[in-house]
Structures are given as C-alpha cells and as structure tokens.
C-alpha cells in the first residue's frame, strides 16, 4: 500500500512538473514574442504606394530608386546668381516656416531650394540613413535639378548634421555653408568629457535618457519612444518651457502656424523622427572637429556657425568650442536669441548676407 501511494505521488509530481515546465515555456515564448513586437517598428507607409499617402509635390528619383521631394522659391535656377539648398530640422519639412520674403530672393538673385530629408514628408525613407547618405542625397538632388558644379547649403538645427556630412564628403561641391543653431553629437570623441557632460546635463532629464538609448541601444529606440511608462523627448511632448527661452516663446507665439505635423510624419514616426535621432546621436564615421579641413583656402567661399546665446537645446559652449578648434569657420553668437533664431527676419537676412558675401 505504501509503495502504491509512493508511485501515485511520484506520478503527480512528474505530471505537475511537466505541466509547469510547459506553462513556463509558453509564457517565455509569449514574452519574447511581445518583446519582439514591442521593439520592431512598423513598416513605413511609402508615398505613392498602395495604401500610402499621395504624392503631391515634385520629386526626383535617385540612383538607388528612392525619391526626394523638393520645393523651389526665388528666381529660376537658370538665372540665379546664388543657389541655396536648405536642410530642415527635426520634425520639419521642405514647407518649413521662413521669414525670407520672395522680394528678397528676387532682389538678390537667389534660387532657394528646400527638400524633405529621407523619411520626412514625401521623400522615401532610407533604411540605412546616415550622415554620409544625407550628404550624398543633397549632391544627387543638386545634380538631378542641374544646379551646376557648386551650390550653397544651410543646415538648421538637426539638419546641420547633413551639412557636416557635406563638409566631409562633398566639399568640392560647396560654394559656402551655414550651420544655424546646429545640433551636436555629445559623443564626438574630441569634445572634452567635462564640456560634453555639462552640455548634456543642461538638457531635460527625459531627453538625456532618450539620447542615451539612441546612442547605446538604437534597436530599443522605437520601444522607448512608444512606451507609456517614462517620458521620452520633451519636444514631442510639447514641454516647450523646458527647451525654449523667452525669445523663442515670443517667436512661437507670433509666428504663423502652418506646420502640418500629419504630413511631416505621414510615412511613420520611426522613419522620420526616430531614425533622425539615431543618425544624429549614434556613432559617426568621422569627428567634425578633427576630421574636417578648410575647403576655402583661397577665400572663394566661407563656412559659418550661427548660435543663439540663450539656446537651451544647443549649449553655446559646445558650438563655441567647435569654432575655436576650427578657426576657418566664422562664428556668430547672437545675444538674447535662442533655438528659433532662424524664424526672425532680421537674423535670417544676416545669415544670408554673411553666407553669400563671405
């Protein structure tokens, strides 16, 4: 009888052990499946594809099959004295706000070209987008539109990464360049660690964590930006008081609201916003401070940095350090202005004047 009870107990022990093992396997597989789905971004909604947004803007087709959408202003390119390509900032597009009047462009003979960077607006995403690819996108756009052998570039905020790429990879194509309130990568090796840390810690804590994820674990960024437990990027959550100075807030209050967020992000936030963060704050192939050379040794062109002293997103100490190391870059530090200085008409005219007249 005792032997029978022992056998029954052993049977139930094996049964429940096997059952719990199976349950544990099912739970583990379920958790892995959930995690995979959580970190995997959805496929982009390509403009012009079945079910995708319509194509409403002129576009060029690049050599790799992608399309770039663009917008032209000013005088016809055939008659232009100056041809300028503008690289827009984060969460923006070719239709970005600009205080530059058509009359000014006509008067100075400027052909003014804006375009949607890869993944934004109506430009196809680039699954391997990088600082280098953005530079070559600009070069191929200029060639497709037959702008000639040289042109000017202006990069605004996050769009300045593209201009750093132009200075590295296609300097022979540039007539001049301006980096306006340029974003910096806090992990550029040549930044003194104390200076980079101080600049980094000036950003809101939630931004610091977002940039850390983008740099150290970019494969987790989609999950981090879409999860609801922790706040991610302050700009996207419209915590403007934390990132904009009083002058910026005044500009925001007075400017015409024509920013179409739906159109900017219509192909997916991952391909536009999140990939932008990963490109800007990931590991670069070069360090601008040590790897760039002056392409205008005969003063046939010039490179400029424009920085607002009150900028809370891009600390002036970092851009000032860059200009001290790269003496061939002309540095303009504007008192009282912050990150939105490009939206001020007087400042914008000064930026054009300095760029075009060296």
Number of C-alpha atoms within 10 A of each C-alpha: 6 7 8 9 10 10 12 12 12 11 12 11 12 12 12 11 12 12 12 12 12 12 12 12 12 12 12 12 12 12 12 12 11 12 12 12 12 16 17 14 18 13 10 17 19 20 21 13 10 9 9 13 16 12 15 10 12 13 20 17 15 14 10 7 9 15 23 26 24 22 15 15 15 21 21 15 21 11 11 18 13 19 25 26 23 23 29 24 24 19 21 24 27 23 17 17 15 13 14 18 13 13 11 12 17 15 11 16 18 23 22 23 20 20 26 27 29 24 30 29 32 31 28 25 25 18 10 8 16 22 24 21 17 23 23 17 21 23 21 17 23 21 14 15 11 11 19 13 12 18 18 21 27 26 24 24 23 24 26 28 28 30 28 25 23 25 24 20 17 16 21 14 18 21 23 25 28 27 27 26 30 25 23 22 22 22 18 19 15 14 18 13 13 9 13 20 13 14 19 21 11 15 17 16 14 13 19 17 16 21 23 14 21 25 21 14 12 21 15 15 26 20 17 21 20 15 13 9 7 11 17 21 19 19 16 12 9 10 12 14 13 13 20 21 21 13 17 24 15 12 16 15 10 9 13 10 9 9 14 15 12 11 14 24 21 21 24 21 21 21 24 27 19 19 25 27 20 22 22 24 24 23 16 16 11 16 17 20 17 14 10 16 14 16 20 16 10 8 10 10 18 24 24 21 23 23 27 25 20 21 23 20 25 24 25 21 14 21 22 17 14 20 17 14 13 17 10 17 18 17 20 18 16 16 11 14 22 27 25 21 22 23 18 16 14 12 16 16 16 10 20 17 12 16 22 19 9 15
